Amino acid sequence: MSVDIVGSTAFKQSDSGQQSTEGQAGQLPSETWFSPIAQFYRQIELLFSEEWRIYFDVHSKIYGHSAGSAPSFWKGIGDEVVYYKEITHHQEAHICINCWINVVNKYRRILKAKYPKLDVKSAAWIAGFPVSNAEIIFRTRVEEVLEAQGGSDPVYDNAQLLIKYYNGQNDGLLRDFIDLVSILDLGLHSFRPLES
């Protein structure tokens, strides 16, 4: 699930996004565009945490469906944040997407009240593993790359790193996903929430 700020580049280049030369006492002057971006990151994670708790604690019990494991932060890509969730039952996808749509719609209202020129867009997709999609492991510290250049099989090396990752030896390892398919635009403006 991803959410991205729409209009941030124009906002950064506008008068309202230019650097503030009036630093408050004890503070350095700052780029005024950074505040809405920082608020975006913090608010999305806070809202997602709150919504997930509601769905996990309340809705899953009311409807008798397991919400499964909590979603996790995958990565930030500029003004976009992306989360992922492992789905073990189709109802988990339904619960998670409803939760995510509530998060994005709530944040949209918060953003529009403070910064009317900014908006958000969101997408979600489902990816099957290991068919059509793959997990790849990166080392986060270059000094730990030990294989001789061109001297090993990269697919085998990745499989060995995945084994280490899943066995809990993941310090210095970062998992990523490639060739994600079946992108679905959520069309947030036309979504209807679950009826109780």
Secondary structure as GFF3:
##gff-version 3
##sequence-region A 1 196
A	DSSP	beta_strand	2	6	.	.	.	ID=ss1
A	DSSP	alpha_helix	8	13	.	.	.	ID=ss2
A	DSSP	three_ten_helix	15	17	.	.	.	ID=ss3
A	DSSP	alpha_helix	34	54	.	.	.	ID=ss4
A	DSSP	pi_helix	55	59	.	.	.	ID=ss5
A	DSSP	alpha_helix	60	63	.	.	.	ID=ss6
A	DSSP	beta_strand	72	77	.	.	.	ID=ss7
A	DSSP	beta_strand	80	84	.	.	.	ID=ss8
A	DSSP	alpha_helix	90	114	.	.	.	ID=ss9
A	DSSP	beta_strand	119	125	.	.	.	ID=ss10
A	DSSP	beta_strand	134	139	.	.	.	ID=ss11
A	DSSP	three_ten_helix	142	144	.	.	.	ID=ss12
A	DSSP	alpha_helix	154	166	.	.	.	ID=ss13
A	DSSP	beta_strand	173	178	.	.	.	ID=ss14
A	DSSP	beta_strand	183	185	.	.	.	ID=ss15
A	DSSP	three_ten_helix	188	190	.	.	.	ID=ss16
###
